[in-house]
């Protein structure tokens, strides 16, 4: 974990970086949060942004020049970045509203050079940043080595976790079947080779799992897939067992990851078309293809979209594991609602870290559970206003009856991945809070009950979840929904629901979260999140079918503000909870479920 690593002072680190800039003849360096796979979660070896700046959020980037340092984060991290990155050393900008390319255009001078490791940013980002540099008369330079690695003296080693085969029963299709399907898409696109650098895509394609990144059952590797379905897999052989017959490696050649870029160049003849994802493959792959005389075909990854549409076995696994996860959630909720007031009265209150451990313990009792799908956001009172808060020993806040509490938590199971959020109250809440909680619930139901035609994309329907908040002059600065993997990443591309344009059709078989929220800094946070499977109805329209079986706390709702349709939705949902979970719960959790599904007047 990052908090256990030993760092020098931030001033020392920035000075080291600036010295290295001078040594390399550069005027600035871009430091992304990405690793070589453009993933959300990084191994300790790849936490370069955290080492350089102290910022430990899951998204962001920095630019360091000889006299300035700027942090770029989104709305989830505006509080965190100021807590972790001193304003004496850094200025702050919104990564979307005030993007880096605009800063480069306004602040860099003609003739200056900005270095960036081409393995750490995708092509789309390179083009944006290069455009900003061109406007300033400056230049973006692909460095031959990483500047942070050069000065990070105690950088951890690259991960080396074992790679295990993933059963056909869970995967649903053989690797040969999957590769043949993607190869056909390659031919249709007129490409000879597909570049694949996303570990979850490769794990899915080859029916393997690993453990190179915390919370994600994926191994780090690279892959080149040819239009005949054969593949070159660039993976550290020490991760594989001695008996390769355990893996589905028919027509797959293995090689060391260090040879990935050079092999891509050798495989690319003059005029060869190579399919590269502009958003999720490092620009180094495009530069290599161009250097070899090939033609980069910049299109969204074929594996990414195919993987997003779950097959029958994957959907069954996701449905099954969500029932077990719902049992864990309900047992936890019963414990929390009992212990918080009792322990507070006894002078020994429940704290955030204890609650986080409790939900983990309840999951550990469930069949096929492996580990959490992300670090739980166990947040009391004002901590819940930070969307990606993580409790530490220093911040570990008591969960008191007079405050509210938010838990965003998920699990990795052998047959699927889960993610859900609930907000809890232990005494009567303020009218302001109830008003906001009711609006969040109304937005949640509006989207959860929506019917929509084929061709609908996430940004088309985002407003349904926000409308009740907008009516009150309120909003939230995060997405409304994301895809989820099948015992893979908890945040899966390419589908999502949010304000930004995202030209990906929502189709049957995709699994999405729906999670509107509202936050008041230093006071409270509200979020309700379930996962849903997209299903096609008889008339061709699409709907969301619920996967998560977790009680929604009713006492914070203003029932008079709910429509008949919203009350009916909640009643039907509660009936499903009692039917599915009731027989599996302990007596205490069953009593809690009965109380929680009684709607207030």
C-alpha positions as CSV (number, residue, x, y, z in Angstrom):
1,X,0.0,0.0,0.0
2,X,1.1,3.5,-0.8
3,X,0.8,4.8,2.8
4,X,3.4,2.3,3.9
5,X,6.1,3.4,1.4
6,X,8.9,5.8,2.6
7,X,9.0,9.0,0.7
8,X,11.4,11.9,0.9
9,X,9.9,15.4,1.2
10,X,7.9,16.6,-1.8
11,X,10.4,19.5,-2.1
12,X,13.3,17.0,-2.3
13,X,11.5,15.0,-5.0
14,X,10.7,18.0,-7.1
15,X,14.3,19.1,-6.9
16,X,15.5,15.7,-8.1
17,X,13.1,15.8,-11.0
18,X,14.2,19.3,-12.0
19,X,17.8,18.2,-11.9
20,X,17.1,15.3,-14.1
21,X,15.2,17.7,-16.5
22,X,18.4,19.7,-16.9
23,X,20.5,16.6,-17.4
24,X,18.1,15.5,-20.2
25,X,17.9,19.0,-21.8
26,X,14.2,19.2,-21.1
27,X,12.0,22.1,-19.8
28,X,9.3,20.0,-18.3
29,X,7.9,16.5,-17.8
30,X,4.4,15.1,-17.8
31,X,3.7,12.6,-15.0
32,X,0.5,10.6,-15.6
33,X,-1.1,8.3,-13.0
34,X,-1.0,5.5,-15.7
35,X,1.2,2.5,-15.9
36,X,2.2,0.9,-19.2
37,X,-1.3,-0.6,-19.4
38,X,-3.3,2.7,-18.9
39,X,-5.1,1.1,-16.0
40,X,-6.9,2.7,-13.1
41,X,-5.1,0.6,-10.5
42,X,-1.3,0.6,-10.4
43,X,1.2,-1.7,-8.7
44,X,3.5,0.1,-6.2
45,X,6.3,0.0,-8.9
46,X,4.2,2.2,-11.1
47,X,3.0,4.8,-8.6
48,X,5.2,7.5,-10.1
49,X,2.6,10.3,-9.6
50,X,2.3,9.5,-5.9
51,X,6.0,9.4,-5.5
52,X,6.6,12.7,-7.2
53,X,3.7,14.6,-5.7
54,X,2.3,12.8,-2.7
55,X,-1.2,12.5,-4.5
56,X,-2.6,9.0,-4.1
57,X,-5.9,9.3,-5.9
58,X,-6.8,6.9,-8.7
59,X,-6.9,9.5,-11.5
60,X,-4.8,12.6,-12.2
61,X,-1.6,13.8,-13.7
62,X,1.0,16.5,-13.1
63,X,3.4,18.6,-15.1
64,X,6.7,19.7,-13.5
65,X,8.8,22.4,-15.1
66,X,11.9,24.1,-13.9
67,X,9.8,26.6,-12.0
68,X,6.3,25.3,-11.8
69,X,4.4,22.2,-10.7
70,X,0.7,21.7,-11.5
71,X,-1.7,19.0,-10.4
72,X,-4.7,18.1,-12.7
73,X,-7.5,16.1,-11.0
74,X,-11.3,15.7,-11.5
75,X,-14.1,16.7,-9.1
76,X,-13.7,13.6,-6.9
77,X,-10.3,14.7,-5.8
78,X,-10.5,18.5,-5.3
79,X,-10.3,18.2,-1.5
80,X,-7.8,15.3,-1.5
81,X,-5.3,17.0,-3.8
82,X,-5.1,20.1,-1.6
83,X,-4.6,18.0,1.5
84,X,-1.8,15.9,-0.1
85,X,-0.1,18.5,-2.4
86,X,0.9,21.7,-0.7
87,X,-0.2,25.0,-2.4
88,X,3.3,26.2,-1.7
89,X,4.6,23.8,-4.3
90,X,1.7,23.1,-6.6
91,X,-1.2,24.9,-8.3
92,X,-4.4,23.0,-9.1
93,X,-6.5,22.6,-12.2
94,X,-9.6,20.6,-13.2
95,X,-8.4,17.8,-15.6
96,X,-11.5,18.3,-17.8
97,X,-12.5,21.9,-17.4
98,X,-8.9,23.2,-17.5
99,X,-7.0,20.5,-19.3
100,X,-3.3,20.1,-19.5
101,X,-3.1,21.0,-23.2
102,X,-4.5,24.4,-22.5
103,X,-2.0,25.0,-19.7
104,X,0.9,24.0,-22.0
105,X,-0.4,26.4,-24.7
106,X,-0.6,29.3,-22.2
107,X,2.6,28.6,-20.2
108,X,5.3,27.0,-22.3
109,X,7.5,29.1,-24.5
110,X,8.7,28.7,-28.1
111,X,11.5,26.2,-28.4
112,X,10.9,24.5,-25.1
113,X,10.6,20.7,-24.9
114,X,8.3,18.7,-22.6
115,X,9.2,15.1,-22.0
116,X,6.8,12.2,-21.5
117,X,7.3,8.4,-21.4
118,X,5.4,7.2,-24.5
119,X,4.5,3.9,-22.7
120,X,2.5,5.8,-20.1
121,X,0.0,7.9,-22.1
122,X,-2.4,6.8,-24.8
123,X,-2.4,8.2,-28.3
124,X,-5.4,10.4,-27.7
125,X,-3.7,12.1,-24.8
126,X,-0.4,12.5,-26.8
127,X,-2.2,14.2,-29.6
128,X,-4.0,16.6,-27.2
129,X,-0.8,17.5,-25.4
130,X,1.2,17.8,-28.6
131,X,-1.4,20.2,-29.9
132,X,-1.1,22.4,-26.9
133,X,2.7,22.4,-27.3
134,X,2.5,23.3,-31.0
135,X,0.3,26.3,-30.2
136,X,3.0,27.5,-27.9
137,X,5.8,26.8,-30.3
138,X,7.1,24.1,-27.9
139,X,7.5,20.4,-28.6
140,X,6.3,17.2,-26.9
141,X,9.2,14.7,-26.7
142,X,9.0,10.9,-26.3
143,X,11.7,10.0,-23.8
144,X,13.7,6.8,-24.2
145,X,13.5,6.1,-20.5
146,X,11.4,7.3,-17.6
147,X,12.6,10.4,-15.8
148,X,10.9,9.4,-12.5
149,X,12.4,5.9,-12.5
150,X,15.8,7.5,-12.9
151,X,15.5,9.4,-9.6
152,X,13.3,7.1,-7.6
153,X,16.0,5.4,-5.5
154,X,13.8,2.9,-3.6
155,X,11.3,2.2,-6.4
156,X,9.6,-1.2,-5.7
157,X,10.2,-4.1,-8.1
158,X,7.7,-4.9,-10.8
159,X,5.0,-7.4,-9.6
160,X,5.6,-11.1,-10.2
161,X,2.5,-12.8,-9.1
162,X,1.5,-16.3,-10.4
163,X,-0.8,-16.6,-13.4
164,X,-3.5,-19.2,-13.1
165,X,-5.9,-20.7,-15.7
166,X,-9.5,-19.6,-15.5
167,X,-12.0,-22.4,-15.8
168,X,-14.2,-22.8,-18.9
169,X,-17.2,-23.2,-16.5
170,X,-16.7,-19.7,-15.4
171,X,-15.4,-18.2,-18.6
172,X,-18.1,-19.6,-20.9
173,X,-15.9,-19.7,-24.0
174,X,-12.5,-21.1,-24.8
175,X,-9.6,-18.8,-25.7
176,X,-9.6,-20.2,-29.2
177,X,-13.3,-19.2,-29.6
178,X,-12.6,-15.7,-28.3
179,X,-9.5,-15.2,-30.5
180,X,-11.4,-16.4,-33.6
181,X,-14.2,-13.9,-32.9
182,X,-11.7,-11.0,-32.5
183,X,-9.7,-12.1,-35.5
184,X,-12.9,-11.9,-37.6
185,X,-13.4,-8.3,-36.4
186,X,-9.7,-7.6,-37.4
187,X,-10.3,-8.8,-40.9
188,X,-13.5,-6.7,-41.2
189,X,-11.5,-3.7,-40.1
190,X,-8.9,-4.5,-42.8
191,X,-6.2,-4.9,-40.1
192,X,-3.6,-7.6,-39.8
193,X,-2.6,-7.2,-36.2
194,X,-4.3,-6.0,-33.0
195,X,-2.3,-4.4,-30.2
196,X,-3.6,-5.3,-26.8
197,X,-2.1,-3.8,-23.7
198,X,-5.0,-3.8,-21.2
199,X,-4.3,-6.6,-18.7
200,X,-8.0,-7.3,-18.1
201,X,-8.6,-7.7,-21.8
202,X,-5.7,-10.1,-22.1
203,X,-6.8,-12.1,-19.1
204,X,-10.3,-12.4,-20.6
205,X,-9.0,-13.3,-24.0
206,X,-6.6,-16.1,-22.8
207,X,-8.8,-17.3,-19.9
208,X,-6.2,-16.6,-17.2
209,X,-6.2,-14.6,-14.0
210,X,-3.4,-13.1,-11.9
211,X,-2.6,-10.9,-9.0
212,X,-0.2,-8.2,-10.1
213,X,-2.5,-5.3,-9.1
214,X,-4.3,-4.9,-5.8
215,X,-8.0,-5.7,-6.0
216,X,-7.7,-6.8,-9.6
217,X,-7.3,-10.5,-10.6
218,X,-5.2,-9.7,-13.6
219,X,-1.5,-10.2,-14.7
220,X,0.6,-7.6,-16.4
221,X,1.4,-8.5,-19.9
222,X,1.1,-7.4,-23.6
223,X,-0.4,-9.2,-26.5
224,X,-0.4,-9.0,-30.3
225,X,-3.2,-10.8,-32.0
226,X,-3.0,-11.7,-35.7
227,X,-6.0,-11.9,-38.1
228,X,-5.7,-15.7,-38.2
229,X,-6.4,-15.9,-34.4
230,X,-2.8,-16.7,-33.4
231,X,-1.1,-14.5,-30.8
232,X,2.2,-13.4,-29.3
233,X,1.9,-13.0,-25.6
234,X,4.6,-10.9,-23.9
235,X,4.6,-12.1,-20.3
236,X,7.3,-12.8,-17.7
237,X,7.7,-16.6,-17.8
238,X,8.3,-16.7,-14.1
239,X,4.6,-16.0,-13.6
240,X,3.6,-19.2,-15.4
241,X,3.8,-22.7,-14.0
242,X,6.3,-25.2,-15.4
243,X,3.4,-27.2,-16.9
244,X,2.1,-24.9,-19.7
245,X,-0.5,-27.6,-20.7
246,X,-2.6,-26.1,-17.9
247,X,-3.1,-22.9,-20.0
248,X,-5.1,-22.4,-23.3
249,X,-2.0,-21.6,-25.3
250,X,-2.8,-23.2,-28.6
251,X,-1.4,-20.9,-31.4
252,X,0.0,-18.6,-28.7
253,X,3.8,-17.9,-28.6
254,X,5.2,-16.4,-25.4
255,X,8.0,-13.9,-25.1
256,X,9.5,-11.5,-22.6
257,X,7.7,-8.2,-22.1
258,X,10.9,-6.3,-22.9
259,X,10.6,-7.4,-26.5
260,X,7.1,-6.1,-27.0
261,X,7.8,-2.9,-28.9
262,X,10.6,-4.3,-31.0
263,X,8.5,-7.4,-31.9
264,X,5.6,-5.1,-33.0
265,X,8.0,-3.2,-35.3
266,X,9.3,-6.5,-36.8
267,X,5.8,-7.7,-37.3
268,X,4.8,-4.6,-39.1
269,X,5.7,-4.6,-42.8
270,X,5.3,-1.6,-45.1
271,X,1.6,-0.8,-45.4
272,X,0.5,-3.3,-42.7
273,X,-2.6,-2.1,-40.9
274,X,-2.4,-2.4,-37.1
275,X,-5.4,-1.9,-34.9
276,X,-4.6,0.3,-31.9
277,X,-7.0,1.7,-29.3
278,X,-6.4,5.5,-29.1
279,X,-7.6,5.7,-25.5
280,X,-6.2,2.6,-23.9
281,X,-2.9,1.7,-25.7
282,X,0.3,3.6,-25.1
283,X,1.3,6.0,-27.9
284,X,4.6,4.0,-28.1
285,X,2.8,1.4,-30.0
286,X,1.6,3.8,-32.7
287,X,5.0,5.4,-33.0
288,X,6.5,1.9,-33.4
289,X,4.1,1.0,-36.2
290,X,4.7,4.3,-38.0
291,X,8.5,3.9,-37.6
292,X,8.2,0.5,-39.4
293,X,6.2,1.9,-42.2
294,X,2.9,0.4,-41.0
295,X,-0.5,2.1,-40.9
296,X,-2.0,2.5,-37.4
297,X,-5.8,2.0,-37.5
298,X,-6.9,4.0,-34.5
299,X,-10.2,2.5,-33.3
300,X,-11.7,1.4,-29.9
301,X,-10.4,-1.9,-28.9
302,X,-12.2,-5.0,-30.3
303,X,-11.5,-7.0,-27.2
304,X,-12.8,-4.2,-24.9
305,X,-16.2,-4.0,-26.6
306,X,-16.6,-7.8,-27.0
307,X,-15.7,-8.4,-23.4
308,X,-18.3,-5.9,-22.2
309,X,-21.1,-8.0,-23.6
310,X,-21.2,-10.8,-21.1
311,X,-21.9,-14.4,-22.3
312,X,-24.4,-16.7,-20.6
313,X,-21.9,-18.2,-18.2
314,X,-20.6,-14.8,-17.1
315,X,-24.1,-13.5,-16.6
316,X,-25.0,-16.5,-14.5
317,X,-21.9,-16.0,-12.4
318,X,-22.6,-12.3,-11.9
319,X,-26.2,-13.0,-10.9
320,X,-25.2,-15.7,-8.4
321,X,-22.3,-13.8,-6.7
322,X,-24.5,-10.7,-6.3
323,X,-27.0,-12.8,-4.2
324,X,-24.1,-13.9,-1.9
325,X,-22.8,-10.3,-1.8
326,X,-26.3,-9.1,-0.8
327,X,-26.3,-11.6,2.1
328,X,-22.9,-10.1,3.2
329,X,-24.3,-6.5,2.9
330,X,-27.4,-7.3,4.8
331,X,-25.6,-9.0,7.6
332,X,-23.2,-6.1,7.8
333,X,-26.1,-3.6,7.8
334,X,-27.8,-5.3,10.7
335,X,-24.6,-5.3,12.6
336,X,-24.0,-1.6,11.9
337,X,-27.5,-0.5,12.8
338,X,-27.3,-2.4,16.1
339,X,-23.7,-1.6,17.1
340,X,-23.5,2.1,16.3
341,X,-26.0,3.4,18.9
342,X,-25.1,0.7,21.5
343,X,-21.4,1.2,21.3
344,X,-21.7,5.0,21.2
345,X,-23.7,4.9,24.4
346,X,-21.2,2.7,26.0
347,X,-18.3,5.1,25.1
348,X,-16.7,2.6,22.7
349,X,-18.0,3.8,19.3
350,X,-17.6,1.9,16.0
351,X,-15.0,3.5,13.8
352,X,-14.6,3.6,10.0
353,X,-11.8,1.0,9.8
354,X,-13.7,-1.4,12.0
355,X,-16.7,-1.1,9.7
356,X,-14.5,-1.7,6.7
357,X,-13.1,-4.9,8.3
358,X,-16.7,-6.0,9.1
359,X,-18.0,-5.9,5.6
360,X,-14.8,-7.8,4.5
361,X,-15.5,-10.5,7.2
362,X,-19.1,-10.9,6.0
363,X,-17.9,-11.4,2.5
364,X,-15.2,-13.9,3.6
365,X,-18.1,-16.1,4.8
366,X,-19.5,-16.3,1.3
367,X,-18.7,-19.0,-1.3
368,X,-16.1,-18.1,-4.0
369,X,-15.1,-14.9,-2.4
370,X,-11.5,-13.9,-3.2
371,X,-10.8,-10.3,-2.0
372,X,-12.3,-6.8,-2.2
373,X,-12.8,-5.4,-5.7
374,X,-11.5,-2.0,-4.5
375,X,-10.6,-0.3,-1.2
376,X,-13.9,0.2,0.5
377,X,-15.0,3.8,1.1
378,X,-16.0,3.6,4.7
379,X,-16.9,7.2,5.5
380,X,-18.6,8.9,8.5
381,X,-20.0,12.4,8.5
382,X,-18.0,14.9,6.5
383,X,-15.5,12.2,5.2
384,X,-18.3,10.9,3.0
385,X,-18.2,14.2,1.1
386,X,-14.9,13.0,-0.4
387,X,-16.1,10.6,-3.2
388,X,-12.9,8.4,-3.0
389,X,-12.1,8.7,0.7
390,X,-10.1,5.9,2.3
391,X,-9.9,5.7,6.0
392,X,-6.4,5.6,7.7
393,X,-5.3,5.2,11.2
394,X,-5.0,9.0,11.4
395,X,-8.4,9.8,9.9
396,X,-10.3,6.9,11.4
397,X,-13.5,8.7,12.5
398,X,-16.1,7.4,14.9
399,X,-19.5,6.5,13.4
400,X,-21.8,8.3,15.8
401,X,-25.6,8.1,15.9
402,X,-26.0,11.8,15.2
403,X,-24.1,11.6,12.0
404,X,-24.6,9.7,8.7
405,X,-22.4,7.0,7.3
406,X,-21.6,6.0,3.7
407,X,-20.2,2.7,2.6
408,X,-19.1,2.0,-1.0
409,X,-17.7,-1.5,-1.2
410,X,-17.4,-4.5,-3.5
411,X,-16.0,-8.0,-3.8
412,X,-14.1,-10.2,-6.2
413,X,-15.6,-13.6,-6.5
414,X,-14.5,-16.5,-8.7
415,X,-17.7,-16.1,-10.6
416,X,-18.0,-12.3,-10.7
417,X,-17.3,-8.8,-9.4
418,X,-19.6,-6.6,-7.3
419,X,-19.8,-3.0,-6.3
420,X,-22.5,-1.1,-4.3
421,X,-23.0,1.9,-2.1
422,X,-25.4,2.6,0.7
423,X,-26.0,5.6,3.0
424,X,-27.0,5.0,6.6
425,X,-28.6,7.2,9.3
426,X,-29.1,6.2,12.9
427,X,-31.3,9.0,14.2
428,X,-33.7,11.5,12.6
429,X,-31.8,13.5,9.9
430,X,-32.3,17.1,8.9
431,X,-34.9,18.2,6.4
432,X,-32.1,19.3,4.1
433,X,-30.5,15.9,4.2
434,X,-33.8,14.1,3.6
435,X,-34.6,16.4,0.7
436,X,-31.2,15.5,-0.9
437,X,-31.5,11.8,-0.1
438,X,-35.0,11.6,-1.6
439,X,-33.8,13.4,-4.8
440,X,-30.9,10.9,-5.1
441,X,-33.3,8.0,-4.6
442,X,-35.7,9.5,-7.2
443,X,-32.9,9.8,-9.7
444,X,-31.7,6.3,-9.0
445,X,-35.2,4.9,-9.6
446,X,-35.7,7.0,-12.7
447,X,-32.7,5.5,-14.4
448,X,-33.2,2.0,-13.0
449,X,-36.7,1.8,-14.3
450,X,-36.0,3.4,-17.7
451,X,-36.8,1.8,-21.0
452,X,-34.7,3.0,-23.9
453,X,-34.2,2.1,-27.6
454,X,-31.2,0.5,-29.2
455,X,-28.6,3.0,-30.2
456,X,-28.8,4.8,-26.8
457,X,-25.5,5.8,-25.3
458,X,-24.6,6.7,-21.7
459,X,-24.6,10.4,-22.1
460,X,-28.1,10.3,-23.6
461,X,-29.6,9.1,-20.4
462,X,-27.4,10.6,-17.7
463,X,-29.9,13.4,-17.1
464,X,-32.6,11.1,-15.9
465,X,-30.6,10.4,-12.7
466,X,-29.7,14.0,-12.2
467,X,-33.1,15.6,-12.9
468,X,-34.5,15.4,-9.4
469,X,-31.3,17.0,-8.0
470,X,-31.3,19.6,-10.8
471,X,-34.8,20.5,-9.8
472,X,-33.4,21.5,-6.4
473,X,-30.4,23.3,-7.9
474,X,-28.1,20.5,-6.9
475,X,-25.7,18.2,-8.8
476,X,-22.8,15.8,-8.4
477,X,-19.3,15.9,-10.0
478,X,-18.8,12.2,-10.9
479,X,-20.2,9.7,-13.4
480,X,-23.6,8.1,-13.0
481,X,-22.6,4.6,-14.1
482,X,-19.7,2.4,-15.2
483,X,-19.2,-1.1,-16.6
484,X,-18.0,-3.9,-14.5
485,X,-15.9,-7.0,-15.2
486,X,-16.5,-10.7,-14.6
487,X,-13.9,-11.5,-12.0
488,X,-11.9,-8.7,-13.6
489,X,-11.8,-4.9,-13.1
490,X,-14.5,-3.2,-11.0
491,X,-14.5,-0.3,-13.5
492,X,-14.7,-1.8,-17.0
493,X,-14.7,0.0,-20.3
494,X,-16.1,1.1,-22.7
495,X,-19.7,1.7,-21.5
496,X,-20.4,4.3,-19.0
497,X,-23.2,6.8,-18.0
498,X,-22.2,10.4,-17.4
499,X,-22.2,13.9,-18.8
500,X,-19.2,13.5,-21.1
501,X,-19.8,12.3,-24.7
502,X,-19.2,8.6,-24.9
503,X,-20.1,7.1,-28.3
504,X,-20.7,3.5,-27.1
505,X,-24.1,2.0,-27.6
506,X,-25.6,0.3,-24.5
507,X,-26.5,-3.3,-25.6
508,X,-28.0,-6.3,-24.0
509,X,-25.5,-8.3,-21.9
510,X,-23.6,-5.3,-20.6
511,X,-23.5,-4.8,-16.8
512,X,-23.6,-1.3,-15.4
513,X,-23.7,0.6,-12.1
514,X,-26.3,3.3,-11.4
515,X,-25.0,5.5,-8.7
516,X,-26.3,9.1,-8.3
517,X,-25.2,11.0,-5.3
518,X,-24.9,14.4,-3.5
519,X,-22.2,15.8,-1.3
520,X,-21.8,18.7,1.1
521,X,-18.1,19.4,2.0
522,X,-17.2,18.7,5.6
523,X,-20.8,17.6,6.4
524,X,-22.1,14.5,4.6
525,X,-22.2,12.4,1.4
526,X,-25.1,10.5,-0.1
527,X,-24.9,7.8,-2.8
528,X,-27.1,4.9,-3.7
529,X,-25.5,2.4,-6.1
530,X,-26.6,-1.0,-7.5
531,X,-25.4,-3.0,-10.5
532,X,-27.7,-3.8,-13.4
533,X,-27.7,-6.1,-16.4
534,X,-29.0,-4.6,-19.6
535,X,-31.8,-6.8,-21.1
536,X,-33.6,-6.7,-24.4
537,X,-37.4,-6.9,-24.1
538,X,-39.8,-8.4,-26.7
539,X,-40.3,-5.1,-28.5
540,X,-36.6,-4.5,-28.9
541,X,-36.3,-1.9,-26.3
542,X,-33.7,-2.2,-23.5
543,X,-34.1,-2.1,-19.7
544,X,-32.0,-2.4,-16.6
545,X,-32.4,-5.7,-14.7
546,X,-31.3,-5.4,-11.1
547,X,-28.4,-7.5,-9.9
548,X,-27.8,-6.1,-6.4
549,X,-29.9,-7.3,-3.4
550,X,-29.2,-4.8,-0.7
551,X,-31.7,-3.0,1.5
552,X,-32.2,0.7,0.8
553,X,-32.6,2.6,4.1
554,X,-36.1,4.1,4.0
555,X,-36.3,6.4,7.0
556,X,-34.4,9.1,5.2
557,X,-37.0,9.3,2.4
558,X,-39.7,12.0,2.3
559,X,-42.4,9.6,1.2
560,X,-44.8,12.5,0.3
561,X,-42.4,13.5,-2.4
562,X,-42.4,10.1,-4.1
563,X,-44.7,9.3,-7.0
564,X,-46.8,6.2,-7.0
565,X,-44.5,4.6,-9.5
566,X,-41.4,5.3,-7.3
567,X,-43.2,3.8,-4.2
568,X,-44.2,0.8,-6.3
569,X,-40.6,0.3,-7.5
570,X,-39.4,0.3,-3.9
571,X,-42.1,-2.1,-2.8
572,X,-41.3,-4.5,-5.6
573,X,-37.6,-4.2,-4.9
574,X,-38.2,-4.9,-1.2
575,X,-40.3,-8.0,-2.1
576,X,-37.4,-9.3,-4.2
577,X,-35.1,-8.8,-1.2
578,X,-37.3,-10.8,1.1
579,X,-37.7,-13.5,-1.4
580,X,-34.1,-13.8,-2.4
581,X,-32.2,-13.0,0.8
582,X,-34.7,-13.9,3.5
583,X,-34.1,-17.7,3.7
584,X,-30.3,-17.2,3.8
585,X,-30.0,-14.6,6.6
586,X,-29.2,-15.0,10.3
587,X,-32.2,-14.2,12.6
588,X,-30.8,-10.8,13.4
589,X,-30.2,-9.8,9.8
590,X,-33.6,-11.2,8.8
591,X,-35.3,-8.9,11.5
592,X,-33.3,-6.0,10.1
593,X,-34.4,-6.8,6.6
594,X,-38.1,-6.9,7.7
595,X,-37.7,-3.6,9.4
596,X,-35.9,-2.0,6.5
597,X,-38.5,-3.1,4.0
598,X,-41.4,-1.6,5.9
599,X,-42.0,1.7,4.2
600,X,-42.7,4.8,6.4
601,X,-45.9,6.7,6.1
